[in-house]
Amino acid sequence: MQNEYEIKKEICDIGRRIYNRNMVAANDGNISVKLNDNEFLCTPTGVSKGFMTPEYICKVDAQGNVIQANGNFKPSSEIKMHMRVYQERPDVRSVVHAHPVYATSFAIAGIPLTQPIMPEAVIALGCVPIAKYGRPSTMEIPDAVSEYVQYFDAVLLENHGALTYSDSLLSAYLKMESVEFYAQLLYQSRLLGGPKEFTPQQVEDLYEIRRQFGMKGRHPANLCPNAKEGKPSCHTCGNGCHGKKESSSISPELLAEVTRKVLEQMGR
């Protein structure tokens, strides 16, 4: 079992990884690790994640209050977001927040990562929804993320970045890598005319592989209400795993409005 100092060194190592992979710029991003129910290590605010050493790392309690911090170091200003994840997901031991270029581009464009285009993404990530925009350092971001934490292990933050969490620091970081790789492939395949998606049956086959592996975390293979009812999973409905009841049909009023706008654009 790692001691506290070793965990601090690992946090610094992961910080260098996200910095060297262009997942953050300047002082962006933050990382935390749960030690126990009332002690958490986290990166400081106002410091580049690529140049940290163990003495930079702060310790906070379950409310985000400082237990220990060296010199002028202060906990990340986004610690509230991390604490919300730990509060709602007892299985989570680490949270990583970064601004990977491709994934953040999708978050800015308002496009969730739900298209089933490669086996690894379908099996490991499932879907990556977008939490609505919240002002940094406020409770707006934790409240927005809260809607998805119980159903997904990765979330895009609208006009902000990405958030991943898991049962270890390395696993949480690797999920961030996977989110960015998935986003990059989706972006580039769209430039080539659009990705060829898996069929619903192929998605279900991949879900079954995940079940057989006994993989941990939250995933539509186990949680998607559509999949449980034998309907297309959230990979084709876009956002069905977090429990909201979506209408299965378009209202006449909406259809009429869309038709009107299309006709206007056609000059009719």
C-alpha positions in Angstrom: 0.0 0.0 0.0 1.3 3.4 -0.9 2.2 5.9 1.8 1.1 9.5 1.6 4.4 10.7 0.2 4.4 8.1 -2.6 0.8 9.2 -3.6 2.0 12.8 -3.8 4.8 11.8 -6.1 2.3 9.9 -8.3 0.1 13.0 -8.4 3.1 15.0 -9.7 3.9 12.3 -12.2 0.3 12.4 -13.6 0.5 16.2 -13.6 3.6 16.0 -15.9 1.8 13.5 -18.1 -1.3 15.7 -18.7 1.0 18.7 -19.2 3.3 16.9 -21.7 0.4 15.5 -23.6 -1.1 19.1 -24.1 -4.1 18.3 -22.0 -3.6 21.5 -20.0 -2.0 24.9 -20.6 -0.2 27.1 -18.1 -1.8 26.4 -14.7 -4.9 24.7 -15.9 -6.3 21.4 -14.6 -6.4 19.7 -11.2 -6.0 16.3 -9.6 -7.1 14.7 -6.4 -6.8 11.4 -4.5 -9.0 10.1 -1.6 -6.9 8.9 1.3 -9.9 8.1 3.6 -13.4 9.5 4.2 -12.1 12.8 5.5 -8.7 13.3 4.0 -7.9 14.1 0.4 -4.8 15.1 -1.5 -5.1 17.7 -4.3 -3.1 19.8 -6.6 -2.7 23.5 -5.7 -4.2 26.4 -7.6 -2.1 28.7 -9.7 0.6 26.2 -10.4 1.6 24.4 -13.6 0.8 20.7 -13.4 3.9 20.0 -15.3 6.3 21.4 -12.7 5.0 20.2 -9.4 7.0 18.4 -6.7 5.5 16.6 -3.6 5.7 19.6 -1.3 3.2 21.4 -3.6 0.4 19.0 -2.9 -2.3 20.1 -0.4 -4.5 18.1 2.0 -8.1 18.9 2.5 -11.1 17.5 4.4 -14.4 16.3 2.9 -15.7 19.9 2.7 -12.6 21.1 0.9 -11.2 22.9 4.0 -7.4 22.9 4.2 -5.8 20.4 6.6 -2.2 20.9 5.4 -0.6 23.1 2.8 3.0 24.3 2.5 4.0 27.9 2.1 1.6 29.9 -0.1 0.1 26.9 -1.7 -3.7 26.7 -1.7 -6.0 23.8 -2.9 -7.4 23.9 -6.4 -10.2 26.4 -6.8 -12.2 23.5 -8.4 -12.0 21.3 -5.3 -15.8 21.6 -4.9 -16.3 19.6 -8.1 -14.0 16.9 -6.9 -15.7 16.6 -3.5 -19.1 16.2 -5.2 -17.8 13.3 -7.1 -16.4 11.6 -4.0 -19.6 12.3 -2.1 -21.9 10.7 -4.7 -19.5 7.9 -5.8 -18.0 6.0 -2.8 -16.2 3.7 -5.2 -14.1 6.6 -6.6 -10.6 7.1 -5.2 -9.3 9.7 -7.7 -10.5 12.6 -9.9 -8.7 14.2 -12.8 -9.8 17.4 -14.5 -8.0 18.6 -17.7 -8.6 20.6 -20.9 -7.6 18.1 -23.7 -7.8 19.8 -27.0 -10.1 17.5 -29.0 -12.4 16.6 -26.1 -12.7 20.2 -25.0 -13.5 21.2 -28.6 -16.5 18.9 -28.5 -17.5 20.3 -25.1 -17.3 23.8 -26.6 -19.3 22.8 -29.7 -21.9 21.1 -27.4 -21.4 17.7 -28.9 -21.3 14.7 -26.5 -19.1 11.7 -27.3 -21.7 9.1 -27.9 -21.0 7.7 -31.4 -19.9 4.0 -31.2 -16.9 4.0 -33.5 -14.3 1.8 -31.9 -14.4 -1.2 -29.6 -12.2 0.1 -26.9 -14.2 3.3 -26.4 -17.5 1.4 -26.3 -16.2 -1.2 -23.9 -14.2 1.1 -21.6 -16.0 4.5 -21.7 -19.5 3.9 -22.9 -20.8 7.4 -23.5 -19.3 10.8 -22.4 -22.1 13.3 -21.9 -21.8 17.1 -21.5 -22.6 18.7 -18.2 -24.1 22.2 -18.6 -21.9 25.2 -18.2 -21.1 26.5 -14.7 -19.0 29.4 -13.5 -15.5 28.2 -12.3 -15.0 27.9 -8.6 -18.7 28.0 -7.8 -21.2 25.3 -6.9 -22.7 25.5 -10.4 -20.1 23.0 -11.8 -20.6 20.4 -9.0 -24.4 20.7 -9.4 -24.1 20.3 -13.2 -21.7 17.3 -12.9 -23.9 15.7 -10.2 -26.6 14.9 -12.9 -24.2 12.4 -14.6 -21.8 11.1 -11.9 -24.0 8.1 -11.0 -24.2 7.0 -14.6 -20.9 7.7 -16.3 -17.1 7.6 -15.5 -16.3 10.6 -17.7 -18.0 13.8 -18.4 -17.4 16.8 -20.7 -17.8 20.2 -19.1 -19.6 22.6 -21.4 -17.1 25.3 -22.7 -14.6 24.1 -20.1 -12.9 20.7 -20.4 -13.3 17.1 -19.3 -13.6 15.3 -16.0 -12.7 11.6 -15.3 -12.7 9.6 -12.1 -12.1 6.0 -11.0 -10.9 3.7 -8.3 -7.2 4.7 -8.7 -5.3 7.7 -9.8 -3.7 5.9 -12.8 -7.1 4.6 -13.9 -8.7 8.1 -13.7 -5.8 9.5 -15.7 -6.0 6.7 -18.3 -9.7 7.4 -18.8 -8.8 11.0 -19.6 -6.4 9.7 -22.2 -9.1 7.5 -23.6 -11.6 10.4 -23.8 -9.1 12.5 -25.7 -8.2 9.7 -28.1 -11.8 8.9 -28.8 -12.5 12.6 -29.4 -9.6 13.0 -31.8 -10.6 9.9 -33.8 -14.2 11.1 -34.0 -13.1 14.6 -35.1 -10.8 13.3 -37.8 -13.2 10.7 -39.1 -15.8 13.4 -39.5 -13.3 15.3 -41.7 -13.1 12.1 -43.9 -16.8 12.1 -44.5 -18.2 10.8 -41.3 -17.5 7.7 -39.1 -19.0 4.3 -39.8 -20.8 3.5 -36.6 -21.4 0.1 -35.1 -24.9 -1.4 -35.4 -27.0 -1.7 -32.2 -26.2 -5.4 -32.2 -22.5 -4.8 -32.5 -22.8 -2.4 -29.6 -24.6 -4.9 -27.5 -22.0 -7.5 -28.3 -19.3 -5.2 -27.0 -21.4 -4.5 -23.9 -21.4 -8.2 -23.3 -17.7 -8.4 -23.6 -17.4 -5.7 -20.9 -19.8 -7.7 -18.6 -17.7 -10.8 -19.1 -14.6 -8.9 -18.2 -16.3 -7.8 -14.9 -15.1 -4.3 -15.4 -15.7 -1.8 -12.6 -17.3 1.6 -12.8 -20.5 3.0 -14.3 -21.4 2.1 -17.9 -24.4 1.9 -20.1 -23.9 -1.9 -20.4 -25.2 -2.1 -16.9 -27.2 1.1 -16.4 -28.7 2.3 -19.7 -32.5 2.1 -19.3 -32.9 1.7 -23.1 -30.5 -1.2 -23.3 -32.3 -2.9 -20.4 -35.5 -2.7 -22.3 -34.0 -4.1 -25.5 -34.0 -0.7 -27.2 -31.0 1.1 -28.9 -28.5 2.1 -26.2 -27.4 5.6 -25.5 -24.8 5.3 -28.1 -27.6 5.9 -30.6 -30.0 7.9 -28.6 -27.3 10.4 -27.5 -28.0 10.9 -23.8 -30.3 8.2 -22.5 -28.2 6.7 -19.6 -28.7 9.3 -16.9 -32.3 8.4 -16.2 -34.2 11.3 -17.9 -37.3 10.2 -19.7 -36.9 11.5 -23.3 -39.8 11.8 -25.6 -39.8 9.2 -28.3 -41.5 11.4 -30.8 -41.3 15.0 -32.0 -44.1 17.3 -31.1 -46.3 18.7 -33.9 -45.4 22.2 -32.9 -41.6 21.5 -33.1 -42.0 19.7 -36.4 -43.9 22.6 -37.9 -41.3 25.1 -36.7 -38.4 23.1 -38.1 -40.3 22.7 -41.4 -40.9 26.5 -41.6 -37.2 27.3 -41.0 -36.1 24.8 -43.7 -38.5 26.2 -46.2 -37.3 29.7 -45.4 -33.7 28.7 -46.0 -34.7 27.2 -49.3 -36.3 30.4 -50.3 -39.9 29.1 -50.5 
